[in-house]
């Protein structure tokens, strides 16, 4: 609504400054108008009026202006002269006190439309809207209604075209009076003080309607010229006054009725509120742009540093060869569990595999048991949820090092061996691996592939160096069993148990690191409905975890790093920025319609180029081919909006206090065992 109001007033209106009148056919203009006086009334019949000899109706257009109108009023007061100010509605709404000052000085006001529109070329509905809106602005500011109207871009009677005549007829049909000019100071061209005085000085004694401006631009020349002009006119025997006084018009102003004031107030506050909203949107756009630029630069710089450190010889630490327990919670995972188990069983690192069947209603447990792999143990339990299944696996684990893996994920043969090497450092409590998308052929799969490489993995490099890793993903994460037991096991407080667990370990003083060369291949949703459900759960669960661990912000040590670095990053980049995204997109549409579309498209292309460069760099770091990046423009238009809407829904769900139930993702059976 605010964008529509502002677009109409600021960009569908005129330039805000009068100029030369337009040209057009004049066949419909009566001789009584083209050769008559500048003041045109249609009530009860057509008549035109001209100020009497030695009388000048002094008029000002395009105000009130907070800089120039007070200076004009000061000159008029000093000369004991009154004038008629034809004000635009938007300026009157912005300067109500100045409007009241104009009237308090004995001047009068007239309508110059709401947004300075050329009424000659406007359709009938818009003419009425502009004139009525301009008058309502005056009513709101002053409590009075005026019958005087001056169409923007109008000049003398001889310049009235068929289009302007049609507008004048519409104005007259409502009982209003149109005021043209006979003498143009041409101050709108800023020709210099002397030229303005010369143009505004009559050549004879005929009565005149003099046009000057108190708004629409720099009016310093007008103020200076007016100070010279008024004494000259007085010395030449001219009486300078308002339009109504010069023409002998009666009752051109009256007190507004209560209904008129209510209607006028509604319009004025709509415009004022839209001004505030647009200002806030502008601030939000600037802050969003700054956040995006900082984030892009930060992740690239930090990722480069992370890659450099990864290539350097690591400090001499013993190779971790301890056997590992792999815990695989499973619920109705018959489509992919065989590939997942076989890939882990083929690991070059010694493992035991515990499959916890969480009350599956399909063949999950039977398939796992039927593989005949000695290192695989299947535990069946009633459906209790993923955290409970993980805790069951932890209780049954034979080894200190455990790897938690989703049943829709396959490992490469050296994944586990690489994943557990950071445990040579006794301060490391958990390690995140590098999750890769296996079903990336469709457009939705490609978009998620880009997101995993550019978003998730670049962020993990940043979190690793900042020592504030908020999430070890459920698809591939290694942990010290004793560390998990010490914090009470895997909690079911949130839907993002992996994020909750990681944050709990950090707050308990453990280091959490990222091992980019430990890769796991996982299935992702293949349609928008499944994607929405998955990300809705992820986002809602992350919000729950952030709220649960909010006190980390004031803690010290690794907990404080999580709070002040990790949670702040998540809050700004993954909550607040997505909440602003629809506003940014709406403003982009607003710009295409009301502003310069070429500039808007250029800004969008510049943003896209930055995103493409960051994406290309991320793909290079992950040794991924650049081919999928051709979908990046579509991702920015479609996929990005979907993810932002997910965040918005999650935030409102959290505010409403609703709790989500666990939602299982559909499996597609696209997993295959991976090798190095």
N, C-alpha and C positions, 0 to 999 in steps of 0.2 A: 504494500500500500504506500509506504513512505517513498519507495523508489519511483512508483508511478506518479505520485504527486510532484516529486522533485523533477522527474523527467519532463512532465508537462510544463511546469512553471519555468524551470531553468533552461530547457533545451528545445521545447516545442514552441516557446514564446519567441518574442522578437529579440533584437540585439540589446535591448535596454536603452537605446539611444535613438532619438529621432534623426531622420535624414531627409534626403530629397524624396518627394512623393513619387509613387510609381505611376506608370503610364498605362493607358488602356482605352477602350472605346468609351465614348461619351454620348452616344445617341439617346440614351434613356434619361439623361440629366435634364431637368426642366430649365428653361431660360431664367426662371425666377430664382434658381439656385446658382447657376453658373455666372449670372450677372448681378446677383443680389448681395445681401450683406453676409458677414461671416458667422452670424449667430442665427441658427436655423431651428425653428420650432414647428412641430406638426400638429399642435393642439390649439384650437380644434381643427384648423386648416393650416396648410403650408404658409409660413411667413418667415421672412428674414429681417434681421435687424443689424444696424450699424451704429457704433457710438457716434454721438453728435460731434460737431466740429470742435477742435481744440480739446478733445478728450481721447485719452489712450487707456484702453483696457490692458493692463500689464499682466502677462501670464507666464508661468514657469512650468515646464514639463519634466517628467522622468524622476521626480523626487518622491518622497523626501530622502535626502542623503545626509548621513550623520556628520559629514565634514562641511559640505557646501551650503546646505539649507540654513543652518544657523547663521552663517556669514551673510547670506542673502537677507535673512530676517533682520539682522543687525543694521544693514544698510537701509532697509525699508523703514525701520523704526527711526533712524537718525533723520530720514527725509520726511517722516510723518506721511508715508505713502502706504497704501494697501494694494494687494495683488491677488490674483487667482492662481492657485497651485493645482495643476492637473497631475495627480499622483498615481503611480502604479500600485496595484493591490499588494503585490509582494513586498514593496518598499514600505507601504503603510503598515502592514502587519509587523514588519521588522522594527519600525520606529514609531510606536504608538504615542510616546511622550512628545516626540517632535511634531506629530500631527496635531496634538492638542495645543502645542505652542503656536502653531500656525494660526489656528482659529482664535486663540487667546489674544493675539496681536491685532485682531480685527480683519484678518484676511479671510478668504474663502477657499474651499477646495472643490475640485471636480474629478471625475473619473477619467483615468487614462488607461483603462482596462486592467485586468488582473496581472497579466504577464507580458504586456507590451507587444501585443499581436497586431499584425496588419489586418484590420477588419475587412478591408476591401477584397482580400483574397481568401478569407476564412469562410467556411460553411456557416449556414444560419445557426446551427446548434452551438457552434463555438463562439459566434458573435455574442449570443445571449449569455453564454457561460462567462465570457470575458468581461462583459459590461456588468452583469449582475455580481460576479465575483469581485470586481473592482469596487463596486459600491458597498458590498458587504464588508470589505476590508476597512473602508472609511467608517462604516457604522460601528464596527468593533473597536476602532481606535478612538472615535470621537463621540459616539452616541447619536450622531446626526446623519441624516440622509441627504444626498444632493441630487439635483436634476441635471447638473452640467456634465457634459461628456466631450472629451476631445479624442477622436480616433488617432492612434499612433500613425506616424508617417503622413498625416494629412497636412495640407498647407492652405493655399488660397482657394476661393470658390472656383476660379477658372481651372484649377487642377483636379476638380472632382470628376472621377470616372464613374462608369456604370456600376462597378463593384462597390466603390465607396458610397455612391448614392443609395444603393441597396442597403448598405449598413446604416446609413443615416435614417432611412425609412424605418428600419427595425428599431433604432434608438428612439425615434419620434413616436412610434406606435406604443411605447411604454410610458409616454408622457415626459420623456427626457428631452433636453435641449442640446444640440450639437454646436460646438464652438470651434470654428476654423480660425485662420489668421489672415491678416492683411499685410503685416510687416514682420519679416523674419530677420532677426539679428544675425542669423547664421553662426551663432556662437558654438553650435555643435561641430563646426568645422575647425574651431580654434584658430581663426585668422589673425588674432592679435587684438589687443584692447582697443586701439584706435579704429580698426575696421568694424568691430562690434558696435562701438558708439556711432560710427557713421551709418552703418546699416540700420540701426534702431532709431535714427532721427528722421521724423517725417519730412517730406519735401514740401508739403503744403499744410493746410489747416484742417484737412479732412480727419474725421475720427478714425482711429486705428485699433486693431487688436494685435498687440506686439507679442511675438514669441521669443522667449528666452528659456534657459534650462538651469535647473538647480541640482540635477542628477544625471546619471548616465555616463560619467567620466570626470576628468579633471575640469573643474569649473572656476579655477582661479582667475582666468581672463574675464569670465562673466561677472564675478564679484567686483573686480577692479573696474570693468566697464560700467556696471550699474552705478557705482559710486560717482562716476563722472557724468553718466547719462541723466540721472534724475535732476540735478541742478540745471543742466542745459535745457531739459524739457520745460522745467518751471520757468526759466528765464524767457523761453519762447512762447509762454502763455498757455501751455498744455496742462490740463488736469489729468493726473495719473491715478487710476483707481481700479477697482475690481470689474469683472465682466458684468455681474448683476447690476452694480451701481452705474456703470457706463451706459448700459443698454436699458436701464429702467425696469429690469426684471424683478418681479415680486415673488416671494415664497420659493426661491430656488433651493433653499435648505429648510429642513424641518426635523424635529426630534424623531428618532427612530422608535417604532413600536416595540413592546417587549418581545414579540415573536421575531421581529427583524433582528433584534439584538441577540437572541438565542441562536438564530440561524447563522448570523455573522460570526458569533463566537465559535460555533462549531467549525466553520470554515477556517477561521484564523488559527485555532488550536490544532487543527489537522495539519496545517502548513507548518506551524511552529514545531510540532512534534516530529514531523517529517524532516525538518532541518536538523533536529537533535539526533534523530536516527541516522541520517546520512553522515553527520559528523562522527558518530560512534562507529559507523561502518568504515569510514575513512581511516579512523584510528586502528580499527581491527585489521584492515587491509595492510596498513603499514607494519603493524606488529606481526601479522602472519608472514608477510614478505621477509621481514627481518629474521623471523624464526626459521623459515625455509632456507634462506641463504646461509644462515649460521649453521644449521644442521647439515646442509650439503657440504659446506666447506669443512666442517668439523669431522664428519665421518670419512671424507676422502683423506684428509690429513692424518687422522688417527689410523685409518686402515692402512695407509702407506707405511706409517710407523710400525704398526702391528706386523705387517708382512715383512718389513726389514728385520725386525727382531726375530721373527720365526725362521728367517733364513740364516741368521747368525748361529754359530756353534753354541749349543746349549751348555750351561754350566755342568761340570762333571757331576753327574748323579748316577746312582746305580740304575740299571734297566729294571723296570718292574716286570717280573715274570710270574708273580703270584697268580694262582688260578682265580677265576672270576665267576660269580653266580649271576646269570642273566635271568631277570624276572620279567615274564611276559603275561600281563593280565589280559584276559580274552573274554569277550561276550559276543557270541554269534559271529565268529570270525572265520567261518569255514572257507570262505572264498580265498583267503590269502595266508592262512596260518601255516600251511605246509611250506610255502616258499620262505616265510619268515624264519621258521625253525631250521630248515635246511641251511639257509645262509649263515645263521649263527653257529650251527653245528660244524660248518666247514671252516670256522675261524682258525687262524694259525695260532691263536692264543688259547691256552687251556680254559675250558668253560664247563660249567654245569648249567643246564637250562631248566628253569622251573616255570611251567605253564600253569597259571591259576585260572581255571575255567569258572567264571563268575555266574553260574546258573544259566549257561547258554541253552537255548531251545533248538539249536541246530546240531550239526555233526562236529562241532569244534573239538570237543574233548576226544571223541573217537578217532578223528583224523590225527591229532597229536599223539595219541597212544599208539596208533597203528603204524607210525613211521618206523618203529623198531630201532630208534637211535638210543644207545645206552646212556648218553649224557642227559637225556630228556626225562624229566619227571613231571607228571600231570597231577595237579591237585584240584579236586572238584569241591565247590562250595555253593551254597544258595546265593542267589543274586543279592549282593550287598553294596555294589558300586566299586569303582576303580580304586579309590584310596584303600578300602578294605581288602581288595585283592592284592594290592601291593604290600600291605602289611602282612598278609598271609604269606606272601613270597619271602618277605624279609625274615619272618619267624622260621621259615624252613631253610633259609640259605645256609650253605656250609662254609662260605668264605666271607672275609672282611670286605672285599671289593665287590660291589654289586652294580650291574648295569640294568637299568630299567628301559624297556623297549615296548612300543606299541605293536600289536599283532598285525598291523598293516604296513610293516616296515621290514626291509631286508638290509643286511650289512654286507660290506665287502670283506674279503678274507682277513685283511689286516686292520679292520676298523677297531676292533676291541683292543688289539695290541697297542695301537696308537692312542686310543681314548684313555687308557689307564696310565700312561707314562707320567703325566703330571703328579700322580700320587707318590712319586719319589720325594716330593716336597711334603713333609708331614703336616704343613699348614693347610694343604688343599683338602677340602671336604667334598667337592663335587666338580665335575667336568662336563661341559656342554660340547656335543659334537656338531657336525655340519649336516643339516637336514637338506636333502635334495628331493625334488619332485620327480617321481617316476612316470606318471601319466601326464606328460606335458604336450601331447600332440594337438589337442583341441585348443580353441582360443581361450577358454577359461583356464585350462591347465597351463598354457603359456603365461597368462597373466599372473597366476600364482607362482610359477617358476621365477618370473621376474621379481615378484615380491619377496620370495624366499632368499634370492641371491642379493638383491639390492637393499631390501628393508631389513630382514631378520639377521642375515649374516654380517652385513656392514655394521649394524647396531651391536652385534655381539663382539665384534672386534673393538668397538668403542667401549663397551661395558667392561671388556677384559682389561684394557689398559687403565680404565678409570676405577677398577676394582669394585664394581657395583652391579655385577651380572644379576638381573632380576629373575631370569627364567632359564632353567635347564630343561629343554623340551622333552616331552614325554616320549618322543620318537627315538631319542638317543641321548642318554645321560648316564654318567657313572658317579657312584657315591661311595663314601665310607659307610659301611653298615652301622658301625658304632656311633657315627655322627648322627645318623637318622634316629637311632634308638634313643640317643641322649636328648633329642628335642621332642621325644614322644611319638615318633613314627610319622607316617604320612597322614596329614589332617584331612578331614572331610568338611572343614569349615567353608571352603570355597569350591566353585566349579573348575577353577584352574589350580588343581592340586600340585602341578609341577612348579608353577610360579610361587605358590604358598610355601612349598617345601624349600625352594631355593632361597627365598627371602628369610625363612626361619634359620637356615644354615648360616647365612651371612650375619644375621643378628646374634647368632651364637658364637661368632668370632672366626668362622672358617673362611678360607679363600675359595672362590668359585671362578674357574678359568674356562677358556674356550680353546678347543683343539680343532682348527679348521681342516686338518687333513684326515680326521676321523669322520668318514662319510656314512650316512644312512639314507636309504632311498625309501620314500613313503608315498602312499596314495593320497591324493587330495580330492576334494569334491569335484565332480564332473558336470554339475549343473548349478544354476544360480540358487535354487531352493536349498540344496544341501550345503552350499557354501555359506549362505546366510545363517543357517542353523549353527554350523560349526563356529563361525566367527562371532556370532551373537554369544555363544557359550564362552568362547575364549575371552572376549572383551568384558563380559559381565563378570567372569571369574577373576580377571585381572583387576577390575575395579574393586572386587571384594578383597583381594589380596592387598591391594594398595591401602585400602581403608584399615584392614586388620593390622598392617605393619606401619601405620602412619607415625607411631611414636619413634620410629627409627630416625626421623628428621632431627630429633634433639639428642640422640644417643652419640656416643663416641666410637672411635675405632671403625671396624668394618661395617658395623650397623649404621653408623653415621654416614659413611660413604654411600651406602644403599639409600638412606633417607634423603640426604641433601643432593646427591648426584642422580642416582637411579630413579627414585620416585619423582623428583622434579622433572627429569627428562620425560618420563612416561606421562606425567600430568600435562606438560606443555605440548609435547609432540603427538601423543596418542589419545589425549582427551580434549584439551582446550582447542587445539588447532582443528581437529575434525569437527568440533562443534561450530567453528566459524566457517567451515568450508562451504556450506550451502549459501551463506551470505556472500562469500567471495564469488561463487558461481552466479548468483542472482545479479550481483553487481556487474559481472562480465556481460550478462545478457542485457542489462541496463545500458552498459557502454556501447554494445553493438547497435542498440536501437536509438539511443539518445545522444551518444557522444560520437567520437571519430572511430568508426569500425576498423579502419586500417590500423590505427594505433593500438586498439584493443587486440586485434589479431596479432600484431607485431609483438606485443607484450606476452601474449600466450605462447607464441612461437619461441620467444626468448626463454621463457620458463621451460618449455618442452626441450629446448636444446640443452639447458643446464641439467635437466633430469636425464636426458639421453647420455650426456657425457659422464655423469655419475654412474649411471647404469652400465655403460661400457667399461668403466674402470672396475666396477664390482665384478662384472663377468670375467674380466681379465684376471683379477685376483683369484677367482674360483676356477680358472681354466675352463670356462664355458664358452661355446661358440656364440657369436653375436646374433645369429639368425633370428631368435625369438624377439629381438628388440624391435622388429618391424611392427609389432602389436602395441608398442608403447603409447603412441598417440591415442589409440582406442582405449587403452587401459586408463589413461588420464581422464577420458571423457566418461566412460561407463563404470569401470571397475572401481576407480577411486571414489566415485559418488556412492557406490554400493557400500564400500567399507566405511565411509563417513556416516552413512545412514545407520549402519550397524552400531557404531559408537553412540550416536544420538539416541537410538532406541535403548541401548544398554544403560546409558546415563539416566534416562527417564525411568527405566525399570528400577534402577537402584534407588533413585530419589523416592519413587512410589513405595519402596519397601517390599516389592514382590520378590519371590524366590523362584529361580528356574529349576526345572528338573533336568537330570542328565539326559542328553540326547545322543544316541549312537549314530555315527555316520554310515551311510550305505557303502558297501565294499564292491569293487568292480573286478577283482581277480586279475589285476594288471601287473602284479609283482612277479619278478623273476630273480633268481639268485644272481648276485653280482660278484664279480671277481676284480682283482686289482687291474 
